[in-house]
Amino acid sequence: MCETCVFYQYDEEDEAWYCVAEMDEDDYARFITSPKPTCPFYRLDDEYAVVRHQM
């Protein structure tokens, strides 16, 4: 699921992908300990959304 999220970005320096969503310790703990983890920050990286909005 992360692969399609707007917050999942590639760091060229580390050559790795990272989640850059601003998550505090409580949010992260809830996410990790949840039996069925669903990310509260997930947002589809739809690069064509602006184009469709302008049409």
C-alpha positions in Angstrom: 0.0 0.0 0.0 2.9 2.4 0.7 4.0 2.3 -2.9 1.0 4.3 -4.0 1.1 6.8 -1.1 2.0 10.5 -1.6 4.1 10.3 1.6 6.3 7.5 0.4 9.4 9.1 -1.1 12.8 8.0 -2.4 15.9 9.4 -0.7 18.7 9.5 -3.3 21.4 10.0 -0.7 20.4 6.7 1.2 19.1 5.1 -1.9 16.0 3.9 0.0 12.3 4.6 0.3 10.9 6.3 3.4 7.6 7.4 4.8 7.7 11.2 5.3 4.3 11.6 7.0 4.5 13.6 10.1 3.6 11.0 12.7 4.1 11.5 16.4 5.1 8.7 18.9 1.5 8.0 19.9 0.3 7.7 16.2 3.3 5.4 15.4 2.7 3.2 18.5 -1.0 2.8 17.6 -0.1 2.0 14.0 2.5 -0.7 15.1 0.4 -2.3 17.8 -2.9 -2.4 15.8 -3.9 -6.0 15.0 -4.9 -4.9 11.5 -2.7 -1.9 10.8 -4.2 0.8 8.6 -2.3 3.9 8.1 -4.2 7.0 9.1 -2.0 9.2 6.8 -2.4 7.2 3.6 -3.3 9.4 0.7 -3.2 8.2 -2.9 -0.5 9.7 -5.0 -2.7 10.7 -7.9 -0.5 12.9 -10.0 -3.4 13.4 -12.5 -5.9 14.7 -10.0 -5.0 18.4 -10.7 -5.4 17.8 -14.5 -8.8 16.2 -14.0 -9.8 19.1 -11.7 -8.8 21.7 -14.4 -10.9 20.0 -17.2 
